[in-house]
Amino acid sequence: MSIRADIEESESRNLHAKATLSRNSLGRQRPEREGSMRTCFQRDRDRIIHSKSFRRLKHKTQVFLAPKGDHYRTRLTHVLEVSQIARTICRALRLNEDLAEAIALGHDLGHTPFGHAGESVLEEILPGGFRHYEQSLRVADFLEKDGNGLNLTQEVRDGIVNHSKGKGLIMRLEGSGSPSTIEGLVVRISDIIAYLNHDLDDALRAGVIKRAELPEEVIKVLGSRHSKRIDAMVGDFVETTLESDLEKPGMSPTVMAAVETMRAFLFEKVYEAPETLREFKKARKMLMDLYEYYMEHPEEVFRNIPSEQKQDRRRMVCDFIAGMTDRYAIEAFEEKFVPRRWGVY
């Protein structure tokens, strides 16, 4: 018996009846023979980690654009935090940790430079709109590996494209936009646990908000410290979900109300604060100018793309911009639009 078969057998014996078993995967877009050592979800995780788009996440920011400090979160640290939280929850609930980890690590592969400021620019430009979760799937399916994609399993692809909730319901359990696996739902809640807490932590570090401004309900229910708040959210989700034997995953009404209050507070004081929006306007101007430049000079985008893979110009230019890091976008803008400093002696 192979190592992979041993792992799959262990999953069958030890995981919850609602867990997604590797051996029951719906398969990949293009059939391929699975290896003897890793399960299909482990291979997906490794493909994502070794991808170029994953490495670029280290220079894509969350809320604070191109920060100078070393301790602010980036998209890379964000997906690692989501992965850690998701694995903790899955282990407690006896779900498939490997599936949750793969979804968590891949869920933001398509995020733009300058966070949601970049996303709003491309949403306006691209016919049919631009949504980072759909772009993440496009990266995995098509853009990675020179147009060949990563050929991920259907379960990981589903979790990636259905991870986002924006201002919508945090615990959407069914219908359009909801994950088809319980592990995908765990990543969805882990995503919001991670970003609410680390965005709050970064905002406090940046001086955008003060501890005294935190809503009393949030402190009373979730705690006054970063680690306490994460522990409270994770613990409540696990306990509440276990009470229904995983039939109704979710948080208790008290904790969910505090989480919603915390999210509303961050939207008001951080995400949509005047200072944040001023920086977003600068990023918007930069990306708009780059888009117009590359539309006029498509050879700079298409030069490394085989002719048979070239598509609509707007689509490919948006793909190119979406793949930029904050640093690359700033350098490209300076190269195209800022006069070069001449050394005169």
C-alpha positions in Angstrom: 0.0 0.0 0.0 1.3 3.5 -0.9 1.8 6.3 1.6 -1.0 8.2 -0.1 -3.3 5.2 0.3 -2.4 5.1 4.0 -3.2 8.7 4.5 -6.5 8.3 2.6 -7.4 5.3 4.8 -6.5 7.3 7.9 -8.9 10.1 6.8 -11.7 7.6 6.3 -11.2 6.2 9.9 -10.6 9.5 11.8 -12.3 12.4 10.1 -15.9 13.5 10.7 -18.7 12.1 8.5 -19.1 15.6 7.0 -15.4 16.0 6.2 -14.2 16.0 2.6 -12.1 12.9 1.9 -9.2 13.1 -0.5 -10.2 9.8 -2.1 -13.6 11.2 -2.9 -12.4 14.3 -4.7 -14.3 15.3 -7.8 -10.9 15.4 -9.6 -9.1 18.0 -11.6 -10.0 20.0 -14.7 -7.5 17.9 -16.7 -7.2 14.3 -15.5 -3.8 13.3 -14.3 -2.4 10.4 -12.3 -2.0 11.1 -8.6 1.3 10.4 -6.9 2.1 7.7 -4.4 3.1 9.9 -1.5 0.7 12.9 -1.3 -3.0 13.2 -1.5 -4.6 15.4 -4.2 -5.2 18.2 -1.7 -1.6 18.0 -0.4 -0.4 18.4 -4.0 -2.7 21.4 -4.5 -1.2 23.0 -1.5 2.3 22.5 -2.7 1.5 23.7 -6.2 0.1 26.9 -4.8 3.1 27.5 -2.4 5.6 27.0 -5.3 3.7 29.3 -7.7 5.0 32.8 -8.7 1.7 34.4 -7.8 2.0 33.1 -4.3 5.5 34.6 -3.9 4.3 38.0 -5.1 1.8 38.2 -2.2 4.7 39.2 0.0 4.7 42.7 -1.7 1.0 43.2 -1.9 -0.5 45.1 1.0 -3.8 44.7 2.9 -5.0 48.1 4.0 -2.0 50.3 4.5 -0.5 50.9 1.0 3.3 50.3 0.6 4.0 50.7 4.3 7.5 51.5 5.5 7.3 49.5 8.7 8.3 45.8 8.8 5.5 44.7 11.0 2.5 45.5 8.9 0.6 42.7 7.3 0.9 41.8 3.6 -1.2 39.4 1.5 1.4 36.7 2.2 1.2 37.0 6.0 -2.6 37.2 5.7 -3.0 33.9 3.9 -0.6 32.3 6.3 -2.7 33.5 9.2 -5.9 32.3 7.5 -4.2 28.9 7.0 -3.2 28.6 10.6 -6.7 29.5 11.9 -8.4 27.2 9.4 -6.1 24.3 10.3 -6.8 24.8 14.0 -10.5 24.8 13.4 -10.4 21.8 11.1 -8.3 19.8 13.6 -10.8 20.5 16.4 -13.8 19.5 14.2 -12.0 16.5 12.6 -12.2 18.0 9.1 -9.7 17.8 6.2 -6.8 20.1 7.2 -5.0 19.7 3.9 -8.0 20.8 1.9 -8.6 23.9 4.1 -4.9 24.8 4.0 -4.8 24.6 0.2 -7.9 26.8 -0.1 -6.5 29.3 2.5 -3.1 29.6 0.8 -4.7 30.1 -2.7 -7.7 32.3 -1.9 -5.9 35.6 -2.6 -3.7 34.7 -5.5 -5.6 37.2 -7.7 -5.6 40.1 -5.4 -4.5 43.4 -7.0 -1.8 45.8 -5.9 -3.0 48.3 -3.3 -5.7 46.1 -2.0 -9.3 46.9 -2.7 -8.3 50.2 -4.2 -6.7 48.3 -7.1 -9.7 46.0 -7.3 -12.1 48.9 -7.6 -10.1 50.4 -10.5 -10.2 47.1 -12.5 -13.8 46.6 -11.6 -14.6 49.9 -13.4 -12.3 49.1 -16.4 -13.0 45.5 -17.2 -16.3 44.7 -19.1 -18.3 42.4 -16.8 -16.4 43.7 -13.8 -13.4 42.4 -11.8 -13.6 40.5 -8.5 -10.5 39.3 -6.8 -11.9 35.9 -5.9 -12.7 35.2 -9.5 -9.3 36.5 -10.5 -7.7 34.1 -7.9 -9.4 31.2 -9.7 -8.3 32.6 -13.1 -4.7 32.7 -11.9 -4.9 29.1 -10.7 -6.7 27.9 -13.8 -5.0 29.8 -16.5 -2.4 32.5 -15.8 0.1 30.4 -13.7 2.7 28.3 -15.5 2.7 30.3 -18.7 -1.0 29.7 -19.4 -1.2 26.1 -18.3 -2.5 26.8 -14.8 -2.0 24.7 -11.7 -4.8 22.2 -12.5 -6.2 22.1 -9.0 -8.9 19.9 -7.7 -12.5 21.0 -7.9 -12.8 21.3 -4.1 -9.9 23.7 -3.9 -11.1 25.7 -6.9 -14.6 26.0 -5.3 -13.2 27.1 -2.0 -11.1 29.8 -3.7 -13.8 31.3 -5.7 -16.4 31.3 -2.9 -14.2 32.6 0.0 -15.2 36.2 -0.2 -18.1 37.9 1.6 -17.3 41.7 1.4 -20.0 43.5 3.4 -22.4 40.5 3.0 -23.4 37.9 5.4 -20.4 36.3 7.2 -22.0 32.9 7.6 -23.7 32.4 4.3 -24.3 28.6 4.4 -26.0 28.0 1.1 -26.9 29.5 -2.2 -24.8 31.3 -4.8 -21.4 32.3 -3.5 -21.2 29.8 -0.7 -18.6 27.0 -0.6 -19.7 23.5 -1.4 -17.5 21.9 1.3 -17.5 22.5 5.0 -13.7 23.1 4.8 -14.4 25.9 2.3 -16.8 27.4 4.9 -14.1 27.1 7.6 -11.7 29.1 5.4 -14.4 31.7 4.8 -14.8 32.3 8.5 -11.0 32.0 9.1 -10.5 34.7 6.5 -12.7 37.2 8.4 -11.3 36.2 11.8 -7.8 36.9 10.4 -8.4 40.1 8.6 -10.5 41.8 11.2 -8.0 41.1 13.9 -4.8 41.9 12.0 -6.3 45.0 10.3 -7.3 46.3 13.8 -3.8 45.5 15.0 -2.2 47.3 12.1 -4.6 50.3 12.5 -3.6 50.6 16.2 0.1 50.4 15.3 -0.3 53.1 12.6 -2.2 55.4 15.0 -5.2 55.5 12.8 -7.4 54.5 15.8 -6.8 54.4 19.5 -7.5 51.6 21.9 -10.0 53.8 23.8 -12.1 54.0 20.6 -12.8 50.3 20.4 -16.4 49.5 20.9 -17.2 48.4 24.5 -19.2 45.3 23.2 -16.1 44.1 21.3 -13.8 44.3 24.3 -16.4 42.8 26.7 -17.2 39.8 24.4 -14.0 39.2 22.5 -11.3 40.7 24.7 -8.9 43.6 24.8 -5.9 41.9 23.2 -5.2 40.6 19.7 -4.6 37.0 20.8 -7.7 37.0 23.1 -10.0 38.1 20.3 -8.8 35.5 17.9 -9.0 32.8 20.5 -12.6 33.9 21.5 -13.8 33.8 17.8 -12.1 30.5 17.0 -13.3 28.8 20.3 -16.8 30.0 19.9 -17.0 28.9 16.3 -15.7 25.4 17.2 -18.0 25.0 20.3 -21.1 26.3 18.5 -20.5 24.1 15.5 -19.9 21.0 17.6 -23.2 21.6 19.4 -25.0 20.8 16.1 -22.6 18.0 15.2 -21.5 20.2 12.3 -25.0 20.5 10.9 -25.1 24.2 11.5 -21.6 25.7 11.5 -21.4 29.1 13.0 -20.9 31.3 16.0 -23.2 32.0 18.9 -25.5 35.1 18.6 -23.5 37.0 21.2 -20.1 36.5 19.6 -21.5 37.0 16.1 -23.0 40.3 17.1 -19.6 41.4 18.5 -17.9 40.4 15.3 -20.4 42.3 13.2 -19.8 45.4 15.4 -16.1 45.0 15.1 -16.4 44.8 11.3 -18.7 47.9 11.1 -16.2 49.8 13.3 -13.3 49.0 11.0 -15.2 50.0 7.9 -16.1 53.4 9.5 -12.7 54.1 11.1 -10.2 52.4 8.8 -11.4 51.0 5.5 -13.6 54.0 4.6 -11.8 56.7 6.7 -10.9 59.9 4.9 -7.2 59.3 5.3 -7.5 55.8 3.8 -9.6 57.0 1.0 -7.1 59.8 0.2 -4.4 57.2 -0.3 -6.7 55.0 -2.3 -7.3 57.9 -4.7 -3.5 58.1 -5.3 -3.4 54.4 -6.0 -6.4 54.7 -8.3 -4.7 57.5 -10.3 -1.6 55.5 -10.6 -3.3 52.3 -11.9 -5.6 54.2 -14.2 -2.6 55.8 -15.9 -0.8 52.5 -16.1 -3.8 50.9 -17.7 -4.0 53.6 -20.3 -0.3 53.3 -21.0 -0.3 49.6 -21.5 -3.4 49.7 -23.7 -1.4 52.0 -25.9 1.7 49.9 -25.6 0.4 46.3 -25.6 3.7 44.9 -26.7 5.1 45.5 -23.2 2.4 43.2 -21.9 2.2 40.6 -24.6 5.9 40.1 -25.4 6.2 37.0 -23.3 2.8 35.6 -24.1 2.5 33.0 -27.0 0.3 34.2 -29.8 -2.2 31.3 -29.3 -2.8 32.5 -25.7 -3.5 36.1 -26.5 -7.0 37.2 -25.8 -8.9 40.4 -25.5 -6.5 43.3 -24.9 -8.4 44.8 -22.0 -8.5 41.4 -20.3 -4.8 40.8 -20.7 -3.8 44.3 -19.5 -6.0 43.9 -16.5 -4.4 40.5 -15.8 -1.0 42.2 -16.0 -1.9 45.0 -13.6 -3.7 42.6 -11.2 -0.5 40.6 -11.0 1.7 43.5 -10.0 3.0 44.0 -6.5 2.6 47.4 -4.9 6.3 48.0 -5.4 6.3 47.0 -9.0 3.3 49.2 -9.8 5.1 52.2 -8.1 8.3 51.5 -10.0 6.4 51.1 -13.3 4.5 54.4 -12.8 7.7 56.2 -12.0 9.4 54.8 -15.1 6.5 55.7 -17.4 5.4 59.1 -15.9 8.0 60.6 -13.6 10.9 62.5 -15.2 14.3 60.9 -14.7 16.6 62.8 -12.4 19.7 63.8 -14.4 23.0 64.2 -12.7 24.4 67.5 -13.7 27.9 68.4 -12.6 
